[in-house]
Amino acid sequence: MTVGGWQPARVVEAVGTTPSARLLHLQVPGWPGNEAGQHVDIRLTAEDGYQAVRSYSIGSYGPGETIELAVDEIPDGEVSPYLVRDVLPGDELEVKGPLGGYFVWRPGGAEPVQLIAGGSGIVPLMAIVRAATDARAAASVRLLYSVRTAEDAIYRDELERQASNGGVALTWRYTRGAPGGWQGRVGRVDDDVLRAATWEPGREPIVYVCGPTGFVEHVADALVGLGHPPARIRTERFGGA
Ligand SMILES: Cc1cc2nc3c(=O)[nH]c(=O)nc-3n(C[C@H](O)[C@H](O)[C@H](O)COP(=O)(O)OP(=O)(O)OC[C@H]3O[C@@H](n4cnc5c(N)ncnc54)[C@H](O)[C@@H]3O)c2cc1C
């Protein structure tokens, strides 16, 4: 399911989900549906004709003409502050997609699935969690989600609900500050966290890692160091350091 060309998209809902991120629901007439893990390109055009294009993962999956994005504001960024602060229901954007055929999850595989997200890197992994849940495959899915603090976690409530209903096994990693009563340590994802919270290499999981470029490279290197074959690690880099 991949199409070319720019298509108009109408913002039907824009809701704050963390202090710096917003969920956007876009209606895209003729949208062909998308697989879990794909993304779109968004094009904005200013009145003087200046255009800016950025990629955004799709948090939703499957058929239907409405897609869900979650955009985290990068301070001083060109596009994300507009999408997080200014865009309103009824506004029109342009999208191209669905894009990407590598960072996708499809039902039917026998192997365990390890998801590792940093910050807004949760977005395509949320689509995978939703797809795996609907396919009754959530028991084979583990998610390690690294965020600055609990209030920075996009999809926090939905993930907690899923986990407490016996869905994906969820581990939080807080890098700046933990919620009250938290027993674990605070800091970035390291070998100890990976050993404790992920499928071991012997189980031959397929691993999806997504987030800021530095996070993804650090985690992917650490996974290889722990014995995961590089060919079993799929990465999506969102940019930045
Ligand atoms: C395949 C793909 C999917 C993506 N999906 C999402 C998504 O679901 N949600 C989302 O919020 N973003 C996502 N991104 C990132 C997004 O495309 C933009 O890069 C981001 O919104 C910043 O754009 P900007 O115009 O605001 O910043 P820019 O003006 O492009 O950059 C401003 C500064 O911020 C730095 N920067 C850019 N991106 C990041 C980043 N991700 N983290 C830290 N620093 C950064 C730049 O290096 C630069 O110094 C995705 C990127 C890719 C490639």
The ligand as an SDF file (V2000), in Angstrom:
LIG
                    3D

 53 58  0  0  0  0  0  0  0  0999 V2000
   10.3760    8.6250    8.8280 C   0  0  0  0  0  0  0  0  0  0  0  0
   10.2280    9.7370    9.8430 C   0  0  0  0  0  0  0  0  0  0  0  0
    9.1110    9.7570   10.6740 C   0  0  0  0  0  0  0  0  0  0  0  0
    8.9550   10.7800   11.6070 C   0  0  0  0  0  0  0  0  0  0  0  0
    7.8640   10.7360   12.4350 N   0  0  0  0  0  0  0  0  0  0  0  0
    7.7010   11.7010   13.3670 C   0  0  0  0  0  0  0  0  0  0  0  0
    6.5870   11.6550   14.2650 C   0  0  0  0  0  0  0  0  0  0  0  0
    5.7440   10.7400   14.2120 O   0  0  0  0  0  0  0  0  0  0  0  0
    6.4660   12.6480   15.1870 N   0  0  0  0  0  0  0  0  0  0  0  0
    7.3790   13.6750   15.2780 C   0  0  0  0  0  0  0  0  0  0  0  0
    7.1970   14.5570   16.1320 O   0  0  0  0  0  0  0  0  0  0  0  0
    8.4540   13.7360   14.4440 N   0  0  0  0  0  0  0  0  0  0  0  0
    8.6280   12.7870   13.4910 C   0  0  0  0  0  0  0  0  0  0  0  0
    9.7020   12.8480   12.6330 N   0  0  0  0  0  0  0  0  0  0  0  0
   10.5870   14.0450   12.6890 C   0  0  0  0  0  0  0  0  0  0  0  0
   10.0120   15.1280   11.7730 C   0  0  0  0  0  0  0  0  0  0  0  0
   10.1190   14.7120   10.4110 O   0  0  0  0  0  0  0  0  0  0  0  0
   10.7700   16.4540   11.8790 C   0  0  0  0  0  0  0  0  0  0  0  0
   12.1500   16.2270   11.6950 O   0  0  0  0  0  0  0  0  0  0  0  0
   10.5520   17.1480   13.2210 C   0  0  0  0  0  0  0  0  0  0  0  0
    9.1660   17.4310   13.4200 O   0  0  0  0  0  0  0  0  0  0  0  0
   11.3590   18.4760   13.2660 C   0  0  0  0  0  0  0  0  0  0  0  0
   10.9490   19.2670   12.1920 O   0  0  0  0  0  0  0  0  0  0  0  0
   11.0670   20.8560   12.3240 P   0  0  0  0  0  0  0  0  0  0  0  0
   10.8190   21.4310   10.9550 O   0  0  0  0  0  0  0  0  0  0  0  0
   10.2270   21.3620   13.4410 O   0  0  0  0  0  0  0  0  0  0  0  0
   12.5840   21.0790   12.7430 O   0  0  0  0  0  0  0  0  0  0  0  0
   13.7940   21.5250   11.7670 P   0  0  0  0  0  0  0  0  0  0  0  0
   13.6180   22.9670   11.4190 O   0  0  0  0  0  0  0  0  0  0  0  0
   13.8800   20.5320   10.6620 O   0  0  0  0  0  0  0  0  0  0  0  0
   15.0460   21.3050   12.7150 O   0  0  0  0  0  0  0  0  0  0  0  0
   15.3620   22.2020   13.7880 C   0  0  0  0  0  0  0  0  0  0  0  0
   16.4980   21.6130   14.6170 C   0  0  0  0  0  0  0  0  0  0  0  0
   16.0160   20.4530   15.3330 O   0  0  0  0  0  0  0  0  0  0  0  0
   16.8040   19.3090   15.0190 C   0  0  0  0  0  0  0  0  0  0  0  0
   15.8740   18.1790   14.8920 N   0  0  0  0  0  0  0  0  0  0  0  0
   15.1310   17.8270   13.8130 C   0  0  0  0  0  0  0  0  0  0  0  0
   14.3910   16.7330   14.0770 N   0  0  0  0  0  0  0  0  0  0  0  0
   14.6610   16.3840   15.3460 C   0  0  0  0  0  0  0  0  0  0  0  0
   14.1890   15.3300   16.2020 C   0  0  0  0  0  0  0  0  0  0  0  0
   13.2760   14.4100   15.7980 N   0  0  0  0  0  0  0  0  0  0  0  0
   14.6730   15.2800   17.4610 N   0  0  0  0  0  0  0  0  0  0  0  0
   15.5780   16.1940   17.9040 C   0  0  0  0  0  0  0  0  0  0  0  0
   16.0630   17.2170   17.1390 N   0  0  0  0  0  0  0  0  0  0  0  0
   15.6020   17.3020   15.8860 C   0  0  0  0  0  0  0  0  0  0  0  0
   17.4710   19.6200   13.6880 C   0  0  0  0  0  0  0  0  0  0  0  0
   18.6950   18.9050   13.5590 O   0  0  0  0  0  0  0  0  0  0  0  0
   17.7030   21.1190   13.7750 C   0  0  0  0  0  0  0  0  0  0  0  0
   18.8750   21.4100   14.4980 O   0  0  0  0  0  0  0  0  0  0  0  0
    9.9110   11.8270   11.7040 C   0  0  0  0  0  0  0  0  0  0  0  0
   11.0320   11.8010   10.8620 C   0  0  0  0  0  0  0  0  0  0  0  0
   11.1990   10.7750    9.9530 C   0  0  0  0  0  0  0  0  0  0  0  0
   12.4120   10.7750    9.0600 C   0  0  0  0  0  0  0  0  0  0  0  0
  1  2  1  0
  2  3  1  0
  2 52  2  0
  3  4  2  0
  4  5  1  0
  4 50  1  0
  5  6  2  0
  6  7  1  0
  6 13  1  0
  7  8  2  0
  7  9  1  0
  9 10  1  0
 10 11  2  0
 10 12  1  0
 12 13  2  0
 13 14  1  0
 14 15  1  0
 14 50  1  0
 15 16  1  0
 16 17  1  0
 16 18  1  0
 18 19  1  0
 18 20  1  0
 20 21  1  0
 20 22  1  0
 22 23  1  0
 23 24  1  0
 24 25  2  0
 24 26  1  0
 24 27  1  0
 27 28  1  0
 28 29  2  0
 28 30  1  0
 28 31  1  0
 31 32  1  0
 32 33  1  0
 33 34  1  0
 33 48  1  0
 34 35  1  0
 35 36  1  0
 35 46  1  0
 36 37  1  0
 36 45  1  0
 37 38  2  0
 38 39  1  0
 39 40  1  0
 39 45  2  0
 40 41  1  0
 40 42  2  0
 42 43  1  0
 43 44  2  0
 44 45  1  0
 46 47  1  0
 46 48  1  0
 48 49  1  0
 50 51  2  0
 51 52  1  0
 52 53  1  0
M  END
$$$$
